[in-house]
Every structure is written in C-alpha cells, then in structure tokens.
Amino acid sequence: MKQKASILIITLILLIGATPSFAWYYAIGAGDGGSADANGFTLEIGNKDVVLFGRPFLVAAAVPLILHSDSHVPDGTNPGPVPHNDYTLLDEENDGTERGLLGKIGMEIKDSEVYVNLILGATQANTVTVARSNVTTETYIQKEGDETNGVYGLGVSYFPVFMNGTLKMNFQLDIDNRRGVTGYVGWCW
C-alpha cells in the first residue's frame, strides 16, 4: 500500500510542479490482454516537444497498474503451506495488483501532431503457488513470491487542439507484450 501511495504522490508532484507549457501532457489509460491477461490502468506524464537532432520527440513515463484478482485461488484455500510432504503443485499465478514503470519515446511524423512511440519498462507482480494435499484434497498457498516482467511495445499518440486552441488533448493507443492494448485520453498544459 505504501508503494502505491508513493507512486501517486510522485506523480501528483510531477503534474503540479511541471512548468506550464503546451508541450506537457498527462493521460489516463485502460486496457486488457497481453501476457498479464488482466484489466489494467495506466497514468502517464510526458512532454511532446523535446527537440533532438532538430526534430520534436515525445518523452514520457508511465505507471501501469494491472489488476490481477485472486479468482484463480480456489475458495477455502488455506493461507499457509501444506503441513506434510504428500502434495501436488497446481499452478503458479499472479495475485493482486501488478505495478511498474514504463518509458516511452516517440518521433513526430511530418508536423502532424502524430507520434510513433517505442515503449520499454518493467512490472513486478506478486505470485502464489497453489498446492493440493493428496491426503485431504484441501488446497494451500504453498509459496508466495515476486515476479519481474519486462515490457516492450509500440504506440501512437495524437495531440489535437479543439475550441480555437482552448482545449488541448491527447489520444493514444499502446500495444505491448504485458498489458496488451491500452487506450488513453489526456490533456496538455
């Protein structure tokens, strides 16, 4: 819980403390699929006008939260390991909320406010190994641990301006190995 609160506080400080400029943006995304095979939410903050080699680039950081439920753990599962050596391991599954940090860098396509992005990062998930006692047929959480997953993918970002320049938004679509497809909506300042 403290980790989630720390990530939220850091993100809020970045949002509030950033110098006002049309180039800064934040976006909130939701998605499903990928190897995580669970719904997820992502909060992203970035700058779309970082000039490198005479071209504008997008540079961003994102915090994904992938919501694994405990539905894969059978009801009535005992919280500790099997109290004897006669058991069968059933499966190792992600449990709870997977969290991480992603970086995104994108290049604008011909002054179009459309960017093609590369996504790299990592997430960490809690894992549980469920075992069934061969003596009593009861299930137990035999082992708990952590699993780190690499994230890589591609995305596209679009930064339209509405209402004679008073509403500056962004729409994004990411596809990566861990989160699957994630769609975003956000605002620029």
PyMOL commands that place a pseudoatom at each C-alpha (Angstrom):
pseudoatom trace, name=CA, resn=MET, resi=1, chain=A, elem=C, hetatm=0, pos=[0.000, 0.000, 0.000]
pseudoatom trace, name=CA, resn=LYS, resi=2, chain=A, elem=C, hetatm=0, pos=[2.868, 2.367, 0.810]
pseudoatom trace, name=CA, resn=GLN, resi=3, chain=A, elem=C, hetatm=0, pos=[4.354, 1.731, -2.652]
pseudoatom trace, name=CA, resn=LYS, resi=4, chain=A, elem=C, hetatm=0, pos=[1.096, 2.707, -4.350]
pseudoatom trace, name=CA, resn=ALA, resi=5, chain=A, elem=C, hetatm=0, pos=[0.810, 5.855, -2.225]
pseudoatom trace, name=CA, resn=SER, resi=6, chain=A, elem=C, hetatm=0, pos=[4.420, 6.816, -3.027]
pseudoatom trace, name=CA, resn=ILE, resi=7, chain=A, elem=C, hetatm=0, pos=[3.851, 6.395, -6.768]
pseudoatom trace, name=CA, resn=LEU, resi=8, chain=A, elem=C, hetatm=0, pos=[0.689, 8.505, -6.571]
pseudoatom trace, name=CA, resn=ILE, resi=9, chain=A, elem=C, hetatm=0, pos=[2.425, 11.284, -4.596]
pseudoatom trace, name=CA, resn=ILE, resi=10, chain=A, elem=C, hetatm=0, pos=[5.374, 11.401, -7.013]
pseudoatom trace, name=CA, resn=THR, resi=11, chain=A, elem=C, hetatm=0, pos=[3.003, 11.550, -9.985]
pseudoatom trace, name=CA, resn=LEU, resi=12, chain=A, elem=C, hetatm=0, pos=[0.995, 14.373, -8.403]
pseudoatom trace, name=CA, resn=ILE, resi=13, chain=A, elem=C, hetatm=0, pos=[4.167, 16.344, -7.651]
pseudoatom trace, name=CA, resn=LEU, resi=14, chain=A, elem=C, hetatm=0, pos=[5.250, 15.962, -11.269]
pseudoatom trace, name=CA, resn=LEU, resi=15, chain=A, elem=C, hetatm=0, pos=[1.838, 17.098, -12.505]
pseudoatom trace, name=CA, resn=ILE, resi=16, chain=A, elem=C, hetatm=0, pos=[1.662, 20.105, -10.189]
pseudoatom trace, name=CA, resn=GLY, resi=17, chain=A, elem=C, hetatm=0, pos=[5.329, 21.071, -10.321]
pseudoatom trace, name=CA, resn=ALA, resi=18, chain=A, elem=C, hetatm=0, pos=[5.785, 20.942, -14.078]
pseudoatom trace, name=CA, resn=THR, resi=19, chain=A, elem=C, hetatm=0, pos=[6.302, 24.245, -15.846]
pseudoatom trace, name=CA, resn=PRO, resi=20, chain=A, elem=C, hetatm=0, pos=[3.092, 25.199, -17.679]
pseudoatom trace, name=CA, resn=SER, resi=21, chain=A, elem=C, hetatm=0, pos=[3.534, 24.724, -21.391]
pseudoatom trace, name=CA, resn=PHE, resi=22, chain=A, elem=C, hetatm=0, pos=[1.518, 23.266, -24.241]
pseudoatom trace, name=CA, resn=ALA, resi=23, chain=A, elem=C, hetatm=0, pos=[4.179, 20.597, -24.601]
pseudoatom trace, name=CA, resn=TRP, resi=24, chain=A, elem=C, hetatm=0, pos=[3.491, 18.894, -21.243]
pseudoatom trace, name=CA, resn=TYR, resi=25, chain=A, elem=C, hetatm=0, pos=[0.673, 16.393, -21.015]
pseudoatom trace, name=CA, resn=TYR, resi=26, chain=A, elem=C, hetatm=0, pos=[-0.846, 13.735, -18.859]
pseudoatom trace, name=CA, resn=ALA, resi=27, chain=A, elem=C, hetatm=0, pos=[-3.024, 10.821, -19.894]
pseudoatom trace, name=CA, resn=ILE, resi=28, chain=A, elem=C, hetatm=0, pos=[-5.067, 8.122, -18.235]
pseudoatom trace, name=CA, resn=GLY, resi=29, chain=A, elem=C, hetatm=0, pos=[-5.377, 4.763, -19.947]
pseudoatom trace, name=CA, resn=ALA, resi=30, chain=A, elem=C, hetatm=0, pos=[-7.251, 1.499, -19.598]
pseudoatom trace, name=CA, resn=GLY, resi=31, chain=A, elem=C, hetatm=0, pos=[-6.694, -1.783, -21.334]
pseudoatom trace, name=CA, resn=ASP, resi=32, chain=A, elem=C, hetatm=0, pos=[-6.710, -5.543, -21.317]
pseudoatom trace, name=CA, resn=GLY, resi=33, chain=A, elem=C, hetatm=0, pos=[-4.881, -8.528, -22.752]
pseudoatom trace, name=CA, resn=GLY, resi=34, chain=A, elem=C, hetatm=0, pos=[-1.213, -9.305, -23.212]
pseudoatom trace, name=CA, resn=SER, resi=35, chain=A, elem=C, hetatm=0, pos=[0.589, -11.928, -21.181]
pseudoatom trace, name=CA, resn=ALA, resi=36, chain=A, elem=C, hetatm=0, pos=[-0.828, -10.425, -17.960]
pseudoatom trace, name=CA, resn=ASP, resi=37, chain=A, elem=C, hetatm=0, pos=[-4.324, -11.367, -19.216]
pseudoatom trace, name=CA, resn=ALA, resi=38, chain=A, elem=C, hetatm=0, pos=[-5.993, -8.855, -16.860]
pseudoatom trace, name=CA, resn=ASN, resi=39, chain=A, elem=C, hetatm=0, pos=[-7.544, -5.399, -16.906]
pseudoatom trace, name=CA, resn=GLY, resi=40, chain=A, elem=C, hetatm=0, pos=[-5.193, -2.547, -16.212]
pseudoatom trace, name=CA, resn=PHE, resi=41, chain=A, elem=C, hetatm=0, pos=[-4.959, 1.192, -15.771]
pseudoatom trace, name=CA, resn=THR, resi=42, chain=A, elem=C, hetatm=0, pos=[-2.034, 3.458, -16.616]
pseudoatom trace, name=CA, resn=LEU, resi=43, chain=A, elem=C, hetatm=0, pos=[-1.173, 7.027, -15.657]
pseudoatom trace, name=CA, resn=GLU, resi=44, chain=A, elem=C, hetatm=0, pos=[1.296, 8.735, -17.991]
pseudoatom trace, name=CA, resn=ILE, resi=45, chain=A, elem=C, hetatm=0, pos=[3.034, 12.108, -17.915]
pseudoatom trace, name=CA, resn=GLY, resi=46, chain=A, elem=C, hetatm=0, pos=[5.287, 13.438, -20.632]
pseudoatom trace, name=CA, resn=ASN, resi=47, chain=A, elem=C, hetatm=0, pos=[6.477, 16.183, -22.920]
pseudoatom trace, name=CA, resn=LYS, resi=48, chain=A, elem=C, hetatm=0, pos=[5.804, 16.079, -26.652]
pseudoatom trace, name=CA, resn=ASP, resi=49, chain=A, elem=C, hetatm=0, pos=[8.195, 18.786, -27.830]
pseudoatom trace, name=CA, resn=VAL, resi=50, chain=A, elem=C, hetatm=0, pos=[11.633, 17.589, -26.755]
pseudoatom trace, name=CA, resn=VAL, resi=51, chain=A, elem=C, hetatm=0, pos=[13.911, 18.603, -29.630]
pseudoatom trace, name=CA, resn=LEU, resi=52, chain=A, elem=C, hetatm=0, pos=[16.597, 16.068, -30.520]
pseudoatom trace, name=CA, resn=PHE, resi=53, chain=A, elem=C, hetatm=0, pos=[18.585, 16.225, -33.740]
pseudoatom trace, name=CA, resn=GLY, resi=54, chain=A, elem=C, hetatm=0, pos=[16.381, 19.100, -34.906]
pseudoatom trace, name=CA, resn=ARG, resi=55, chain=A, elem=C, hetatm=0, pos=[13.157, 17.052, -34.656]
pseudoatom trace, name=CA, resn=PRO, resi=56, chain=A, elem=C, hetatm=0, pos=[10.422, 17.035, -31.997]
pseudoatom trace, name=CA, resn=PHE, resi=57, chain=A, elem=C, hetatm=0, pos=[10.230, 13.903, -29.885]
pseudoatom trace, name=CA, resn=LEU, resi=58, chain=A, elem=C, hetatm=0, pos=[7.815, 12.711, -27.237]
pseudoatom trace, name=CA, resn=VAL, resi=59, chain=A, elem=C, hetatm=0, pos=[9.341, 11.572, -23.933]
pseudoatom trace, name=CA, resn=ALA, resi=60, chain=A, elem=C, hetatm=0, pos=[7.125, 10.126, -21.206]
pseudoatom trace, name=CA, resn=ALA, resi=61, chain=A, elem=C, hetatm=0, pos=[6.980, 7.981, -18.087]
pseudoatom trace, name=CA, resn=ALA, resi=62, chain=A, elem=C, hetatm=0, pos=[4.004, 5.810, -17.184]
pseudoatom trace, name=CA, resn=VAL, resi=63, chain=A, elem=C, hetatm=0, pos=[2.882, 3.884, -14.128]
pseudoatom trace, name=CA, resn=PRO, resi=64, chain=A, elem=C, hetatm=0, pos=[0.798, 0.807, -15.046]
pseudoatom trace, name=CA, resn=LEU, resi=65, chain=A, elem=C, hetatm=0, pos=[-1.413, -0.986, -12.546]
pseudoatom trace, name=CA, resn=ILE, resi=66, chain=A, elem=C, hetatm=0, pos=[-2.555, -4.404, -13.766]
pseudoatom trace, name=CA, resn=LEU, resi=67, chain=A, elem=C, hetatm=0, pos=[-5.426, -5.726, -11.671]
pseudoatom trace, name=CA, resn=HIS, resi=68, chain=A, elem=C, hetatm=0, pos=[-4.976, -9.450, -11.141]
pseudoatom trace, name=CA, resn=SER, resi=69, chain=A, elem=C, hetatm=0, pos=[-7.694, -10.744, -8.912]
pseudoatom trace, name=CA, resn=ASP, resi=70, chain=A, elem=C, hetatm=0, pos=[-7.377, -13.652, -6.539]
pseudoatom trace, name=CA, resn=SER, resi=71, chain=A, elem=C, hetatm=0, pos=[-10.053, -15.562, -8.506]
pseudoatom trace, name=CA, resn=HIS, resi=72, chain=A, elem=C, hetatm=0, pos=[-7.523, -18.187, -9.597]
pseudoatom trace, name=CA, resn=VAL, resi=73, chain=A, elem=C, hetatm=0, pos=[-7.030, -19.189, -5.949]
pseudoatom trace, name=CA, resn=PRO, resi=74, chain=A, elem=C, hetatm=0, pos=[-9.812, -21.670, -5.089]
pseudoatom trace, name=CA, resn=ASP, resi=75, chain=A, elem=C, hetatm=0, pos=[-12.280, -20.657, -2.362]
pseudoatom trace, name=CA, resn=GLY, resi=76, chain=A, elem=C, hetatm=0, pos=[-11.338, -22.110, 1.021]
pseudoatom trace, name=CA, resn=THR, resi=77, chain=A, elem=C, hetatm=0, pos=[-7.615, -22.237, 0.211]
pseudoatom trace, name=CA, resn=ASN, resi=78, chain=A, elem=C, hetatm=0, pos=[-5.506, -22.362, 3.367]
pseudoatom trace, name=CA, resn=PRO, resi=79, chain=A, elem=C, hetatm=0, pos=[-3.072, -19.437, 3.683]
pseudoatom trace, name=CA, resn=GLY, resi=80, chain=A, elem=C, hetatm=0, pos=[-0.016, -21.480, 4.634]
pseudoatom trace, name=CA, resn=PRO, resi=81, chain=A, elem=C, hetatm=0, pos=[1.896, -24.338, 3.006]
pseudoatom trace, name=CA, resn=VAL, resi=82, chain=A, elem=C, hetatm=0, pos=[0.752, -27.975, 3.033]
pseudoatom trace, name=CA, resn=PRO, resi=83, chain=A, elem=C, hetatm=0, pos=[1.620, -29.375, 6.502]
pseudoatom trace, name=CA, resn=HIS, resi=84, chain=A, elem=C, hetatm=0, pos=[3.070, -32.605, 5.078]
pseudoatom trace, name=CA, resn=ASN, resi=85, chain=A, elem=C, hetatm=0, pos=[5.117, -33.771, 2.063]
pseudoatom trace, name=CA, resn=ASP, resi=86, chain=A, elem=C, hetatm=0, pos=[2.357, -35.567, 0.110]
pseudoatom trace, name=CA, resn=TYR, resi=87, chain=A, elem=C, hetatm=0, pos=[1.000, -32.847, -2.195]
pseudoatom trace, name=CA, resn=THR, resi=88, chain=A, elem=C, hetatm=0, pos=[0.665, -31.842, -5.848]
pseudoatom trace, name=CA, resn=LEU, resi=89, chain=A, elem=C, hetatm=0, pos=[1.584, -28.371, -7.119]
pseudoatom trace, name=CA, resn=LEU, resi=90, chain=A, elem=C, hetatm=0, pos=[-1.312, -26.985, -9.161]
pseudoatom trace, name=CA, resn=ASP, resi=91, chain=A, elem=C, hetatm=0, pos=[-0.089, -23.733, -10.658]
pseudoatom trace, name=CA, resn=GLU, resi=92, chain=A, elem=C, hetatm=0, pos=[1.810, -20.500, -10.105]
pseudoatom trace, name=CA, resn=GLU, resi=93, chain=A, elem=C, hetatm=0, pos=[-0.345, -17.411, -10.716]
pseudoatom trace, name=CA, resn=ASN, resi=94, chain=A, elem=C, hetatm=0, pos=[-0.139, -13.651, -10.417]
pseudoatom trace, name=CA, resn=ASP, resi=95, chain=A, elem=C, hetatm=0, pos=[-2.053, -12.369, -7.424]
pseudoatom trace, name=CA, resn=GLY, resi=96, chain=A, elem=C, hetatm=0, pos=[-3.213, -8.856, -6.523]
pseudoatom trace, name=CA, resn=THR, resi=97, chain=A, elem=C, hetatm=0, pos=[-2.034, -5.730, -8.345]
pseudoatom trace, name=CA, resn=GLU, resi=98, chain=A, elem=C, hetatm=0, pos=[0.954, -5.754, -10.679]
pseudoatom trace, name=CA, resn=ARG, resi=99, chain=A, elem=C, hetatm=0, pos=[2.760, -2.405, -10.838]
pseudoatom trace, name=CA, resn=GLY, resi=100, chain=A, elem=C, hetatm=0, pos=[5.669, -0.980, -12.741]
pseudoatom trace, name=CA, resn=LEU, resi=101, chain=A, elem=C, hetatm=0, pos=[7.363, 1.862, -14.552]
pseudoatom trace, name=CA, resn=LEU, resi=102, chain=A, elem=C, hetatm=0, pos=[7.412, 2.345, -18.317]
pseudoatom trace, name=CA, resn=GLY, resi=103, chain=A, elem=C, hetatm=0, pos=[9.333, 4.752, -20.505]
pseudoatom trace, name=CA, resn=LYS, resi=104, chain=A, elem=C, hetatm=0, pos=[8.074, 5.974, -23.846]
pseudoatom trace, name=CA, resn=ILE, resi=105, chain=A, elem=C, hetatm=0, pos=[9.922, 7.805, -26.602]
pseudoatom trace, name=CA, resn=GLY, resi=106, chain=A, elem=C, hetatm=0, pos=[8.254, 8.804, -29.828]
pseudoatom trace, name=CA, resn=MET, resi=107, chain=A, elem=C, hetatm=0, pos=[9.034, 10.702, -33.006]
pseudoatom trace, name=CA, resn=GLU, resi=108, chain=A, elem=C, hetatm=0, pos=[6.601, 13.096, -34.688]
pseudoatom trace, name=CA, resn=ILE, resi=109, chain=A, elem=C, hetatm=0, pos=[5.539, 12.280, -38.227]
pseudoatom trace, name=CA, resn=LYS, resi=110, chain=A, elem=C, hetatm=0, pos=[5.940, 15.360, -40.504]
pseudoatom trace, name=CA, resn=ASP, resi=111, chain=A, elem=C, hetatm=0, pos=[4.473, 18.174, -38.324]
pseudoatom trace, name=CA, resn=SER, resi=112, chain=A, elem=C, hetatm=0, pos=[1.209, 16.248, -37.961]
pseudoatom trace, name=CA, resn=GLU, resi=113, chain=A, elem=C, hetatm=0, pos=[0.931, 16.138, -34.126]
pseudoatom trace, name=CA, resn=VAL, resi=114, chain=A, elem=C, hetatm=0, pos=[1.036, 12.332, -34.536]
pseudoatom trace, name=CA, resn=TYR, resi=115, chain=A, elem=C, hetatm=0, pos=[3.883, 10.445, -32.847]
pseudoatom trace, name=CA, resn=VAL, resi=116, chain=A, elem=C, hetatm=0, pos=[5.019, 6.844, -33.276]
pseudoatom trace, name=CA, resn=ASN, resi=117, chain=A, elem=C, hetatm=0, pos=[6.320, 5.537, -29.946]
pseudoatom trace, name=CA, resn=LEU, resi=118, chain=A, elem=C, hetatm=0, pos=[8.598, 2.864, -28.534]
pseudoatom trace, name=CA, resn=ILE, resi=119, chain=A, elem=C, hetatm=0, pos=[7.674, 1.549, -25.066]
pseudoatom trace, name=CA, resn=LEU, resi=120, chain=A, elem=C, hetatm=0, pos=[10.119, -0.121, -22.661]
pseudoatom trace, name=CA, resn=GLY, resi=121, chain=A, elem=C, hetatm=0, pos=[9.879, -0.879, -18.960]
pseudoatom trace, name=CA, resn=ALA, resi=122, chain=A, elem=C, hetatm=0, pos=[9.245, -3.440, -16.268]
pseudoatom trace, name=CA, resn=THR, resi=123, chain=A, elem=C, hetatm=0, pos=[6.490, -4.520, -13.926]
pseudoatom trace, name=CA, resn=GLN, resi=124, chain=A, elem=C, hetatm=0, pos=[6.508, -6.505, -10.722]
pseudoatom trace, name=CA, resn=ALA, resi=125, chain=A, elem=C, hetatm=0, pos=[3.769, -8.948, -9.746]
pseudoatom trace, name=CA, resn=ASN, resi=126, chain=A, elem=C, hetatm=0, pos=[3.052, -10.931, -6.618]
pseudoatom trace, name=CA, resn=THR, resi=127, chain=A, elem=C, hetatm=0, pos=[2.850, -14.656, -7.325]
pseudoatom trace, name=CA, resn=VAL, resi=128, chain=A, elem=C, hetatm=0, pos=[1.346, -17.557, -5.433]
pseudoatom trace, name=CA, resn=THR, resi=129, chain=A, elem=C, hetatm=0, pos=[1.849, -21.267, -5.958]
pseudoatom trace, name=CA, resn=VAL, resi=130, chain=A, elem=C, hetatm=0, pos=[-1.233, -23.300, -5.084]
pseudoatom trace, name=CA, resn=ALA, resi=131, chain=A, elem=C, hetatm=0, pos=[-0.847, -26.910, -3.943]
pseudoatom trace, name=CA, resn=ARG, resi=132, chain=A, elem=C, hetatm=0, pos=[-3.402, -29.663, -3.222]
pseudoatom trace, name=CA, resn=SER, resi=133, chain=A, elem=C, hetatm=0, pos=[-2.901, -32.122, -0.403]
pseudoatom trace, name=CA, resn=ASN, resi=134, chain=A, elem=C, hetatm=0, pos=[-3.051, -35.686, -1.703]
pseudoatom trace, name=CA, resn=VAL, resi=135, chain=A, elem=C, hetatm=0, pos=[-4.131, -36.800, 1.779]
pseudoatom trace, name=CA, resn=THR, resi=136, chain=A, elem=C, hetatm=0, pos=[-7.039, -34.387, 2.455]
pseudoatom trace, name=CA, resn=THR, resi=137, chain=A, elem=C, hetatm=0, pos=[-7.601, -32.819, -1.042]
pseudoatom trace, name=CA, resn=GLU, resi=138, chain=A, elem=C, hetatm=0, pos=[-7.549, -29.369, 0.591]
pseudoatom trace, name=CA, resn=THR, resi=139, chain=A, elem=C, hetatm=0, pos=[-5.715, -26.566, -1.259]
pseudoatom trace, name=CA, resn=TYR, resi=140, chain=A, elem=C, hetatm=0, pos=[-2.942, -24.461, 0.217]
pseudoatom trace, name=CA, resn=ILE, resi=141, chain=A, elem=C, hetatm=0, pos=[-0.831, -21.490, -0.798]
pseudoatom trace, name=CA, resn=GLN, resi=142, chain=A, elem=C, hetatm=0, pos=[2.452, -23.369, -0.896]
pseudoatom trace, name=CA, resn=LYS, resi=143, chain=A, elem=C, hetatm=0, pos=[4.698, -20.454, -1.786]
pseudoatom trace, name=CA, resn=GLU, resi=144, chain=A, elem=C, hetatm=0, pos=[4.470, -16.674, -2.318]
pseudoatom trace, name=CA, resn=GLY, resi=145, chain=A, elem=C, hetatm=0, pos=[6.958, -14.597, -4.248]
pseudoatom trace, name=CA, resn=ASP, resi=146, chain=A, elem=C, hetatm=0, pos=[7.562, -11.788, -6.716]
pseudoatom trace, name=CA, resn=GLU, resi=147, chain=A, elem=C, hetatm=0, pos=[7.994, -11.890, -10.475]
pseudoatom trace, name=CA, resn=THR, resi=148, chain=A, elem=C, hetatm=0, pos=[9.558, -9.148, -12.588]
pseudoatom trace, name=CA, resn=ASN, resi=149, chain=A, elem=C, hetatm=0, pos=[8.321, -8.850, -16.174]
pseudoatom trace, name=CA, resn=GLY, resi=150, chain=A, elem=C, hetatm=0, pos=[9.932, -6.902, -18.996]
pseudoatom trace, name=CA, resn=VAL, resi=151, chain=A, elem=C, hetatm=0, pos=[7.579, -4.727, -21.047]
pseudoatom trace, name=CA, resn=TYR, resi=152, chain=A, elem=C, hetatm=0, pos=[8.150, -3.746, -24.680]
pseudoatom trace, name=CA, resn=GLY, resi=153, chain=A, elem=C, hetatm=0, pos=[5.827, -2.458, -27.340]
pseudoatom trace, name=CA, resn=LEU, resi=154, chain=A, elem=C, hetatm=0, pos=[4.758, 0.242, -29.769]
pseudoatom trace, name=CA, resn=GLY, resi=155, chain=A, elem=C, hetatm=0, pos=[2.217, 3.022, -29.685]
pseudoatom trace, name=CA, resn=VAL, resi=156, chain=A, elem=C, hetatm=0, pos=[0.783, 6.005, -31.490]
pseudoatom trace, name=CA, resn=SER, resi=157, chain=A, elem=C, hetatm=0, pos=[-0.112, 9.383, -29.954]
pseudoatom trace, name=CA, resn=TYR, resi=158, chain=A, elem=C, hetatm=0, pos=[-2.198, 12.215, -31.395]
pseudoatom trace, name=CA, resn=PHE, resi=159, chain=A, elem=C, hetatm=0, pos=[-2.380, 15.742, -29.951]
pseudoatom trace, name=CA, resn=PRO, resi=160, chain=A, elem=C, hetatm=0, pos=[-5.384, 17.619, -31.425]
pseudoatom trace, name=CA, resn=VAL, resi=161, chain=A, elem=C, hetatm=0, pos=[-6.482, 21.128, -30.450]
pseudoatom trace, name=CA, resn=PHE, resi=162, chain=A, elem=C, hetatm=0, pos=[-10.184, 21.973, -30.093]
pseudoatom trace, name=CA, resn=MET, resi=163, chain=A, elem=C, hetatm=0, pos=[-12.295, 25.075, -29.438]
pseudoatom trace, name=CA, resn=ASN, resi=164, chain=A, elem=C, hetatm=0, pos=[-9.924, 27.570, -31.085]
pseudoatom trace, name=CA, resn=GLY, resi=165, chain=A, elem=C, hetatm=0, pos=[-6.940, 26.360, -29.104]
pseudoatom trace, name=CA, resn=THR, resi=166, chain=A, elem=C, hetatm=0, pos=[-8.516, 26.415, -25.624]
pseudoatom trace, name=CA, resn=LEU, resi=167, chain=A, elem=C, hetatm=0, pos=[-8.861, 22.639, -25.314]
pseudoatom trace, name=CA, resn=LYS, resi=168, chain=A, elem=C, hetatm=0, pos=[-5.612, 20.758, -25.924]
pseudoatom trace, name=CA, resn=MET, resi=169, chain=A, elem=C, hetatm=0, pos=[-5.979, 16.995, -25.648]
pseudoatom trace, name=CA, resn=ASN, resi=170, chain=A, elem=C, hetatm=0, pos=[-4.189, 13.786, -26.498]
pseudoatom trace, name=CA, resn=PHE, resi=171, chain=A, elem=C, hetatm=0, pos=[-5.375, 10.359, -27.598]
pseudoatom trace, name=CA, resn=GLN, resi=172, chain=A, elem=C, hetatm=0, pos=[-3.053, 7.369, -27.544]
pseudoatom trace, name=CA, resn=LEU, resi=173, chain=A, elem=C, hetatm=0, pos=[-3.038, 3.676, -28.281]
pseudoatom trace, name=CA, resn=ASP, resi=174, chain=A, elem=C, hetatm=0, pos=[-0.319, 1.342, -26.974]
pseudoatom trace, name=CA, resn=ILE, resi=175, chain=A, elem=C, hetatm=0, pos=[0.226, -2.320, -27.764]
pseudoatom trace, name=CA, resn=ASP, resi=176, chain=A, elem=C, hetatm=0, pos=[2.738, -4.203, -25.641]
pseudoatom trace, name=CA, resn=ASN, resi=177, chain=A, elem=C, hetatm=0, pos=[3.552, -7.713, -24.541]
pseudoatom trace, name=CA, resn=ARG, resi=178, chain=A, elem=C, hetatm=0, pos=[2.389, -7.370, -20.934]
pseudoatom trace, name=CA, resn=ARG, resi=179, chain=A, elem=C, hetatm=0, pos=[-0.643, -5.033, -20.897]
pseudoatom trace, name=CA, resn=GLY, resi=180, chain=A, elem=C, hetatm=0, pos=[-1.991, -5.925, -24.329]
pseudoatom trace, name=CA, resn=VAL, resi=181, chain=A, elem=C, hetatm=0, pos=[-3.908, -2.996, -25.852]
pseudoatom trace, name=CA, resn=THR, resi=182, chain=A, elem=C, hetatm=0, pos=[-4.204, 0.217, -23.817]
pseudoatom trace, name=CA, resn=GLY, resi=183, chain=A, elem=C, hetatm=0, pos=[-6.170, 3.280, -24.937]
pseudoatom trace, name=CA, resn=TYR, resi=184, chain=A, elem=C, hetatm=0, pos=[-5.548, 6.703, -23.364]
pseudoatom trace, name=CA, resn=VAL, resi=185, chain=A, elem=C, hetatm=0, pos=[-7.179, 10.099, -23.201]
pseudoatom trace, name=CA, resn=GLY, resi=186, chain=A, elem=C, hetatm=0, pos=[-5.398, 13.097, -21.735]
pseudoatom trace, name=CA, resn=TRP, resi=187, chain=A, elem=C, hetatm=0, pos=[-4.873, 16.828, -21.638]
pseudoatom trace, name=CA, resn=CYS, resi=188, chain=A, elem=C, hetatm=0, pos=[-1.990, 19.153, -22.392]
pseudoatom trace, name=CA, resn=TRP, resi=189, chain=A, elem=C, hetatm=0, pos=[-0.957, 22.240, -20.473]
for i in range(1, 189): cmd.bond("trace and resi %d" % i, "trace and resi %d" % (i + 1))
show_as sticks, trace
zoom trace
